């Protein structure tokens, strides 16, 4: 028993000596690694807080532009939108441009609005959903002032059977075709909306039904 106890003591001493040796050799590295880890965590937390704060400030600034609707506030709206564009933060620059495009339309500057919306689409940093929204917005403006080809250029790619924006794209194409006398194309696009089960209960289906009735009545009058 005494021998076993002696062996255990020797074994324990060897372990302690090995631990002390490892600490002397690698202790400073472990401390440095721990300090670096703490600094990294602190930096990440600080950066996250800064990002959240910046997002909140820019978001509040963007929402504020909807409150300044009178002419006196128009200059301040445009100034805020310019600041948001310059920030380059997330999707806000694209949203700011879309807001500015709406202002341009209200001022009768529809060609300028289309150019601005096209710029949003051309920007590689713009999120895809906002590109599609800008394309649809430009298409609706061009229904009144452009050609069918102008509208088609912007939204035909969205008029597929699976794109979430297909109803708006087909609606714009149908209206543009009707306005430019392309009756067959107009019937085609409004029929695509009517025959799509996903359009049930939407305003797009209501307009498609109305336009198809109008086009059919016009066709009957022509034949008569």
C-alpha positions, 0 to 999 in steps of 0.5 A: 500500500505504501508503495502504491501511495508513493507511486501515486505521489510521484505520478501527481508530481510529474503531472504538476511539473508537466503542467508547469512546463506547458504553462511556462512554454505556452502560457503567454500565448494562451493569455494573448489568445484570450485577450485577442478573443475578448477584443474580437468579441467586443469589436463585433458587438460594437460594430453590430451596435453601430450598424443597428444604430445607423440602420435606425437613423437612416430608416427614420430619415427615410420615413420622415420624407413621407411626412413632408408632403407640402411644397414647403417641405419638398426641398427638405425631402429631396435633401434627405433623399440625397443624403440617404443615397450618398450613405450607400447603406443597404437598400436605402439608396435604391428606396430613396431613388424610388421615392424621388421618382414618385416626386418627379412623376408628381411634378410631371417629369415622367421621363426623368422618373423613368431614367432614375428607375432604370438607373436603379435596375442597372445598379449591380448593388440593388437587391433583385426585388427592388430592381423588379419593383423599379422595372414595373414602376417604370413600365407603368409610367411608360404605358402613357408616354412610351411605346409597347416596346418600351414597356416590354423591354422592362417587364417582359422578363417578369411576365413568366408563369412563376415570377412573383411580379408576373401579374403587374408585368402582364397588367402593364403589358396588356395596358400598353398593348391596348393603348398602342392598338395591339389588341391581340397582345392585349387580349393575350396578357389579360387572358394570362392574368385571368387564367392564373389561379394565383390572381384570384381575389386581386385587383389585377384579376378585376382589371383583366376581366374588365379589359377583356370584356371591353376588348371583346365588345370592341371586337363585336362592334368592329365586326358589326 
